[in-house]
Amino acid sequence: MKILFLKALKSWILSRFGEKSWINVANAAGIGIKEFNNQDYHITNDRLQRFLSIIHEILDISEIEFKNSFVTYWLTDFSPLLYQTLMQKCTSSRELLITIIKTNNTLCEVLPNPFISRIDIRETSSSSLSLVYPNEKALVDIIAVLRSAAKTYNDSFSIKKINQNSSEIKF
């Protein structure tokens, strides 16, 4: 997961600030360009936190601007590419949804911001998931992902709304 965030951050920096800024950030964070490009490279939580804590300083933007701009990039530019990759790796709508929610929740932990919210997910049976989300928009997003995925995997689902902030999904 950390490598995924680093790839997205690198892509965001390159697209918004250019290669020189990317090199400055990678070196200042102690990751280095060659190490970063090594897919087997294991970055510790401490190194990831250092990277996130200095990125806005090196790029000369506020911490809030950094978080908001990066999360917007993640949602609009990086996620569609990520979902394509995940759809190739996952074998069902259920598996895809769980993977996307776990990725979303990790992003919420690493970069808290106003654009995305944590979604709690619990497996209630081998064919059901219980979801608790902060608002109706989250449910709409979940349904959109599932509709697209169900077509790809040729499977089906039903959603039972429990209350304003929770639903049960049966596959």
N, C-alpha and C positions, 0 to 999 in steps of 0.2 A: 504494500500500500504506500509506503514512504517513497519508493521509487516512482510510483504513479504521480504523486504530488510533485516530486521534484521535476519530472518530465513536463508536467503542466506549468509549473512555475518557470522553467527554462523557456518553454514555448511562449508564455505570456511576456516575459522580459524581452526575448528576442523580437517579438512582434511589436511591442510598445516602445522599447528603449534601445534596441539594437545590440549587436554582438559585443561591442566594447563594454557596455553595461553588464551584460551577462558574464563576461570574463571577470570583471571587477567583483561582482556579487559572489560568484563561485569561489574565487580566490580568497576574498575576505571572510567567507564562511568556513574556510578551511576544507572545502570539498575538492576543489581543483577540477579542471576541465577533463583531464584524462580519467581520473577516478570516477567522476560523475557519469561518464559514458560507458563505464563497465557495468553491464547489467547484473553481474554477480556481486557487485559491491554492496555491502551491507552497511547502511547508515544507522547509527544509534539514534534514540529519541533525543538525546542531548544535542547531537549535531544537527538534527532537523530543527529543534527549537532555536538553536543559535542561528541557523540559516533564516528562519522566519523572523527572528528578532532583529536582525541587522538589515534585512532586505530593503525596508523602507528608508533606512538611513543612507545606504549606499546609493539608492535611486533618487534620493532627495524628494520624497513624497511623505505625506503624513501616514501614520499607521492605519488610520481609518480609510484613507484613500487607497492605500495598498490593499487592505482586506476587501473593500467594496469592489475595486477594479478587478482584482484577481478572481473573486468569486463570480462576478459577472462574466469574465472571460471563461471560467470553468463551465458555467451554465450555458453560455451561448456558442462557444467555439470548441472547447475541449470535450465536453460531455457527449455531443453527437458522435465524435470519433471513438470515444471510450465505449459508448453503447454498441456501436458496430462491432467492436472487438469482443465485447462481452457476449453479444448475441451469437457470435461464432463459437465461443467457448462453452456457453451454457447449453443445456439440453431441453429446458422447459421454461415456460413463463414464470413458474414458481421460483426456480433457481435464479433466473435473471432478476426478478423483483427483490429477492433476498440479497443478492450481490449489490444491486444498485442502492438499496436502503443502507446496507453496511458501509458502502463507500460514502454515501451522503452523511451518515452519522459520524464517520471519521473526519470528514471535512468540517463538520460542525464543531468537533472537539479541537481540531488543529487551528482553525480560523473562524472563531465565532463572529457572526455578522447578521445583519437584518434580512438578508435575501433568502436564506435557507434555514430550515428548522429540523431538529432531530425528529425522527419517526421511530417509535418503539415498536418492535416486531417480536411476536412470540408464536412459536409453532404450537397449535392447539391439538393437531393430529397430523398424521402423515399426508393428509390432503387439505389441511386448513391452516390459515395464518390469521392471527389477531393483530390488528394494527391500531396504534394510538398515535395521533398526529395533532399538530397545534391548530390547524385551521382547515377550512373547506378546500382551499387551493391545493393543499397537499393531497387530499383525496382525488381531486380532479387530475393532478399530475400522475398519481398512481394508476388511475383508470386509463389514462392515455398511454402509459408505458405498457400496461397489460393488454390493451387492445392491439397495439402494434405487435407485441411479442406473441400473442395468441395466434395471429395470422402467420407469423414466421414459423412457429413450432407446431402449428395445426393442433392446438389444444384449446380448452375452454376453461372458463372460470365464472363464478358468480360472486357478487358482493352483497353482503347484508350489512346495512348501516345499523350499528348498535345505538349510537348517539351522535351528537354533533362532532365529536372528536375521535370516534373509533368505529372500526368496521371489522367484519370477518370476511375473509376471502376463501372460497372453496374452489379447489381445482379438480 
